Amino acid sequence: MSTWFAQRVLDLVRMLTNVYYTRKYGAMARRLGRPGITPDQRRGFIIIQIDGLSHDHLMQALAAGYTPYLARLLAEHRLVVAPWRCGLPSTTPAVQAGIMFGNRFDIPGFRWYEKERGLAVMVRRPDQIQAVRARVSRGRPGILRGGSCYVSMFDGDADLALFTLSTLHRQRFFESVRGMGLFLLFLLSPFRVLRLLGLITVSYLAGLGRRLVALVQPSILNPFDVFSPLLHAVSDALFTEVQTFGVMLDIYRCVPAIYANYNSYDEVAHKLGPDHPAAFRVLRSVDKRIRQIDRMRARYHRRKYDLYILSDHGNTPSVPFSWRNGMSLGQYILAQIGEGLSVAEQTAAYAHSTEKARYLLEELRGLEERFSPRLRRALAAARRYVDQRVLAGQERCPEFIEGLEYDLERQQDVIACASGPLAHVYSNVSPRPLDLIEVILLYPQLLDSLLATPGIGAIAGRAGERTIVLGHEGGMLVIGGQREMADGPHPLVPFGDAAYAAAQVHYLAHFPHAGDLIVLGAVEPDGKVVTFEEQVATHGGLGGPQLQPFIAWPPQRPLVPGILNDAQDLYPYFVRHYLEQSQASKADGTGAGVLGTY
């Protein structure tokens, strides 16, 4: 009798919960103009990405109590966690392309140079990342087809992609909620408004505090910049709230695939270190969002969802090359080759909050027409001021001029593109990739000078179908086909698993747009990696935890993380478990359709 009664109470609670969420999120969805999807029998999935968090640092955060909800999911065996290897370059664009489309070929870093077009590619530029997306997705369905994607580089074929750089037709979120609908929804929830204001205030004060510390301690932060902390605090807090709200609404709508990227940890890690208390406090905030999303997933059952939590890469503690040598890598190359050299160097540090601010500016631009002329002029002036602050120092690259096979007049035209501890160096004497021997003939002193420089760990170049890696201790490695030949100290041993590093360097070196030289920052005795950007934690190259992110998956969906040696290896897993299931449902006539009402 007691069991029967308890079951009936649970059924009543479940029914009331369903009614509550139907009324609450149904009303929100109608206001937002986002249609529901008819639920079918297949399971959906939610991927929560914590940008830049290595498995090692996740374990530290768990042990220190910064992620209590994730710790609970693991303790109750609702999720299983393990490290995996993301591949080289260990950057978000390459990893997300691998996960979402199963293809990261010819994404040699966060920034690179296309010699034949004289084009400097920076994936933070929407037009350029859109071109990359069109290339890597050709003939490959994205794992988010029919779903939603938030705060990402790539969209994975999602139907709704907000704050996502590669979206071909960018959707303004505030316009999609019929003007100021989003703000009205926030105002209808005083708790949400107070929480947002509290997050902004705490984040801004913390940013000011870190700049005060920078007055007396060496730091990459500008201690006199009081505007950037406010901009970052507003954009980070607003994006965190909006994407969490969007994911919860998508669960109500029965969207089959959801991808949400929380990237504030990565930015704080770059500035303060991957195990700094401020970086771990960001994880505590993300852990709360995971709890909100998982509670919605557990309580609203119109579609069953599997939850995945993963990172795209890790971060390794680092020291800037300029701190070791008093100049950047490009300036050092300039000093070695001669005064007539023209070096276009791309090393400006990427800030997620800066991109978020750009999105907010676009949103503001879209809303200006809705206001009175006087308010519109004031908003436009404020937007222009912020725009100038955000875009100050944006990277530029000279135009390429078509020339002969060797245009020796351009021998002193060199491009250096840095992605953390990985740098691609290009010579414009030819529009095609140069072999290592050609670089040596054109610049006889350059390689010896670089290898003798503190902070340079190894240099790689092509030799036909083979790859040659030179180490700073005098060793040489030749990689080709299934063979490796080492002469002297193995140049990749300092970076960890030498065989894995060799395979990754060989793969990277033969990308069509890899550099004529690939320069790897050294691993120092204390485990820090030398980076070619102004960062105290870095990723993009080899060495330390940057190549070892984590993945947490539901145990009922078997996964063998030991065989995940590249981001591309995750793509067939999601295709097999979800995309093929979706195609089978459509073939049976049980696929999803659009709901007209709620």
DOTIVEX-352206 format. One record per residue (C-alpha): residue in three letters; x, y, z. Coordinates in steps of 0.05 Angstrom, whole numbers, plus 5000, padded with zeros to 4 digits. Layout:
// DOTIVEX-352206
AlaXYZ/...
//
This chain:
// DOTIVEX-352206
Met500050005000/Ser505550485019/Thr509250344954/Trp502950454914/Phe501751114949/Ala508951354940/Gln508551194866/Arg502151584859/Val505252184895/Leu511252154847/Asp506552114787/Leu502852734813/Val509353114824/Arg511652924754/Met505153154724/Leu505253824761/Thr512553924740/Asn510753784668/Val504954284671/Tyr509554814702/Tyr514954744650/Thr509854714593/Arg506655364615/Lys513155724632/Tyr517455534571/Gly511555484523/Ala509956214537/Met517256404529/Ala517956024464/Arg511756374436/Arg514657054455/Leu521256874422/Gly517956634359/Arg521755964361/Pro517355364341/Gly517254714379/Ile519154054348/Thr514853434350/Pro518452944397/Asp519952254369/Gln522751624401/Arg530051764386/Arg534452064440/Gly537452754434/Phe544052984461/Ile546953594495/Ile554253774491/Ile556854284541/Gln563854504522/Ile568354824575/Asp573455174531/Gly580755064548/Leu580054604609/Ser584954024609/His583553364643/Asp589053504694/His586154174714/Leu579153884716/Met581653374767/Gln584653944808/Ala578154334806/Leu574153714826/Ala578853564884/Ala578554294908/Gly570854304907/Tyr569954814851/Thr565254364810/Pro560654024861/Tyr555053844813/Leu559753524762/Ala562953144820/Arg556052894840/Leu554552664769/Leu561052274768/Ala560151984839/Glu553151734821/His555851424756/Arg551251844714/Leu557352064676/Val564251764665/Val570252214653/Ala576952094619/Pro582352474581/Trp582952454506/Arg587852754455/Cys585353314410/Gly591053334359/Leu595553894332/Pro594054464329/Ser590654464396/Thr586155044379/Thr578555124383/Pro577355204307/Ala581054564290/Val577954164346/Gln570854394334/Ala571454264259/Gly573853554276/Ile568153424326/Met562553734286/Phe564453544214/Gly569953014223/Asn574753434183/Arg580053914208/Phe584653864148/Asp588354504130/Ile586554884194/Pro593854984214/Gly592555434274/Phe588456004299/Arg591456444246/Trp595356284183/Tyr597256564115/Glu595056354045/Lys600956524001/Glu597556423934/Arg592356943952/Gly596457393998/Leu591057284050/Ala592157284125/Val586856834155/Met584356974225/Val578656534248/Arg575657094289/Arg573557424224/Pro566657154205/Asp567757184130/Gln574056764135/Ile571456254184/Gln565256184139/Ala569756004081/Val573355484124/Arg566655204146/Ala564355124074/Arg570754734059/Val570954264119/Ser563554104115/Arg563453924042/Gly560153244036/Arg559753154111/Pro553353254151/Gly554453634216/Ile552653284281/Leu548053854301/Arg543453804241/Gly536454024263/Gly539254284329/Ser542054904362/Cys549055174374/Tyr551255734420/Val557756144427/Ser561855724379/Met566655764320/Phe562755264277/Asp555355114275/Gly555354364259/Asp549454464211/Ala545054714268/Asp538455024249/Leu539455564302/Ala546555824312/Leu547056424358/Phe553556794373/Thr556956304325/Leu562356584279/Ser561456114220/Thr553956224212/Leu552756424140/His546756854156/Arg547957154224/Gln541757174267/Arg540957754313/Phe538257474378/Phe534858104401/Glu531258184335/Ser529057454337/Val525457584402/Arg521258134371/Gly524958744391/Met525958794466/Gly522458144483/Leu528657844515/Phe529358434562/Leu521958374580/Leu523057644597/Phe528857834642/Leu524758384675/Leu519157884689/Ser524257494731/Pro527157964784/Phe531657394808/Arg534757324739/Val535958074735/Leu539158104804/Arg543457504788/Leu545857824723/Leu547458484757/Gly551058114813/Leu555257714763/Ile557158354727/Thr558958724791/Val563158154820/Ser566758034754/Tyr568258774744/Leu570958864815/Ala575158234807/Gly577958504742/Leu579759164775/Gly583058794832/Arg587358394784/Arg589659034751/Leu591559324818/Val595858714831/Ala599058824762/Leu601859484788/Val606759104833/Gln607458424799/Pro609458234727/Ser603158124687/Ile600458134617/Leu594758584642/Asn594759334633/Pro593859614704/Phe591160284678/Asp585559984635/Val579060044674/Phe574460014614/Ser576059314588/Pro574258964654/Leu567259274651/Leu566359084578/His568558374592/Ala564258314654/Val557958534617/Ser559058104556/Asp561157484594/Ala555357514643/Leu550157664590/Phe552557114543/Thr552756604600/Glu545656764619/Val542956794548/Gln545956144524/Thr543755774588/Phe536756044578/Gly537055834505/Val539155124521/Met533655044572/Leu528555304522/Asp531254824469/Ile530154244517/Tyr522954454523/Arg522554514447/Cys525253804439/Val531054024396/Pro534853384378/Ala541953654385/Ile544654224428/Tyr551754494434/Ala553555044484/Asn560655304493/Tyr562655654558/Asn569255994542/Ser570556464600/Tyr575255974635/Asp579855964574/Glu580456724573/Val581856774648/Ala586956204643/His590756574588/Lys591357184633/Leu592456874701/Gly594056134693/Pro589955494685/Asp590055334760/His589256044786/Pro583556114837/Ala580056624792/Ala580056114734/Phe577255574780/Arg571856054804/Val569556114732/Leu568755354733/Arg564255414794/Ser559755874754/Val559655394695/Asp558154824743/Lys551855194765/Arg549655264693/Ile550754524682/Arg546354394742/Gln540754834714/Ile541054494646/Asp541353794675/Arg535453934721/Met531354164661/Arg533553534623/Ala531453084681/Arg524753414695/Tyr522153524625/His521252864590/Arg518252994522/Arg524952794492/Lys530352394527/Tyr537152714525/Asp544252454535/Leu548852954568/Tyr556153044548/Ile561053524580/Leu567753614545/Ser573354094530/Asp576554234464/His583654294489/Gly587454444552/Asn592055014574/Thr599354944592/Pro602755454639/Ser607155884595/Val612156444591/Pro612056924531/Phe617756884482/Ser618457644488/Trp619857574563/Arg625657104548/Asn628657504490/Gly626158214497/Met622658194430/Ser617257804393/Leu618757234345/Gly617657674285/Gln622258204312/Tyr627557674326/Ile627157414254/Leu627758134230/Ala634158214272/Gln637157574245/Ile635957674170/Gly637258414162/Glu634659114165/Gly631159084097/Leu626458534120/Ser619058654120/Val615758214173/Ala608258204180/Glu607057884247/Gln600357634272/Thr600657524347/Ala595057934377/Ala592057524434/Tyr585057274421/Ala579957454474/His573157104476/Ser570057694512/Thr572258154455/Glu568357734405/Lys562457744452/Ala562858504454/Arg562858504378/Tyr556458094377/Leu553258574426/Leu555159154382/Glu551758814323/Glu545658694366/Leu545559424386/Arg546259644314/Gly540159224296/Leu535959544352/Glu537760274341/Glu532160384290/Arg526960204342/Phe528560804386/Ser527161544383/Pro532061964342/Arg535262264404/Leu536261594438/Arg538461294372/Arg543961824365/Ala546261704436/Leu546560954426/Ala550161024360/Ala555461474393/Ala556360974450/Arg556860394401/Arg562160754359/Tyr566260904422/Val566160184444/Asp567359954372/Gln573760364369/Arg576060084436/Val574659374416/Leu577559404346/Ala583759804365/Gly589959434342/Gln586358954296/Glu591258544256/Arg592758744184/Cys596658394130/Pro599858664066/Glu597058473998/Phe600657933959/Ile603358083890/Glu603857523839/Gly611057393819/Leu615956913789/Glu617556213815/Tyr622656563860/Asp621257303866/Leu627857483899/Glu625558203907/Arg620757913958/Gln626057503994/Gln625557984051/Asp617957934055/Val616457444112/Ile609857294148/Ala609857024219/Cys603256754245/Ala602956544318/Ser597856094352/Gly600356044423/Pro606755624425/Leu605955454351/Ala608355934297/His608055874221/Val613256274183/Tyr612256404108/Ser616756694055/Asn613557063998/Val618956903947/Ser614056393919/Pro606556283922/Arg607555543935/Pro609855203999/Leu617455174005/Asp621454564026/Leu626254624084/Ile632354604039/Glu629655204000/Val628755604063/Ile635955434084/Leu638555664016/Leu634556314018/Tyr636156474091/Pro642656124108/Gln643256384179/Leu635956354200/Leu635155634224/Asp641655614264/Ser639956284297/Leu632856064315/Leu635155384343/Ala640255744387/Thr635056214414/Pro632356114485/Gly625055904479/Ile625355544412/Gly624154804422/Ala623954524352/Ile623054734279/Ala619554304227/Gly619554354151/Arg617653954090/Ala622253524047/Gly617853283991/Glu613052774023/Arg617252744086/Thr617853204145/Ile624353414179/Val624353644251/Leu630553994280/Gly631454054356/His635054584395/Glu639754054424/Gly642353874354/Gly637953264340/Met634253144275/Leu628152714260/Val625952504191/Ile618652284185/Gly615951954123/Gly610851414108/Gln611050914165/Arg618251054185/Glu621851524231/Met629351634231/Ala632552014289/Asp639652274289/Gly642252524356/Pro637552734412/His630352624391/Pro627653334381/Leu620553164403/Val622052784467/Pro621453424511/Phe614253504487/Gly611752844517/Asp609652244475/Ala614752304419/Ala611351814371/Tyr604652174378/Ala607952854370/Ala611652624308/Ala605252374275/Gln601753024290/Val607453464266/His607953064201/Tyr600353134189/Leu600553884204/Ala606754024162/His603353764098/Phe597254204104/Pro597054634041/His597455264083/Ala602255054137/Gly608355504143/Asp614855414105/Leu617655354175/Ile613655104235/Val616555354300/Leu614855024367/Gly615955374433/Ala620555004481/Val618454624543/Glu622354914601/Pro624954514661/Asp619154744705/Gly614054474654/Lys612255154625/Val611855234550/Val614655844514/Thr608956184476/Phe609356694420/Glu603457084448/Glu602757494511/Gln599756944554/Val601356594620/Ala597555974597/Thr597455754525/His595155234475/Gly595855094401/Gly602354704401/Leu605754134439/Gly607754034511/Gly603953954577/Pro596353884585/Gln594454314524/Leu593653684481/Gln589653304534/Pro582553554543/Phe577153144578/Ile570452834560/Ala564852624607/Trp559752164575/Pro553651744597/Pro555851034612/Gln550050744572/Arg553351024509/Pro559950644508/Leu566051054490/Val573350854489/Pro577251494502/Gly583951134494/Ile582851104419/Leu581051844413/Asn587652114386/Asp584552674345/Ala578353114348/Gln576152784283/Asp575452124321/Leu569452384359/Tyr565352524297/Pro563651804279/Tyr561551674351/Phe556152214348/Val554152034277/Arg553251304297/His549351434361/Tyr545052014338/Leu545352224265/Glu544451534236/Gln538851424286/Ser535552054261/Gln536051834188/Ala533051164206/Ser527251504241/Lys525851924179/Ala526051314135/Asp520850984180/Gly516451604177/Thr517451764251/Gly521952364243/Ala520953044275/Gly516253574249/Val514554274269/Leu509354424322/Gly504554984307/Thr502155064379/Tyr504354904449/
//
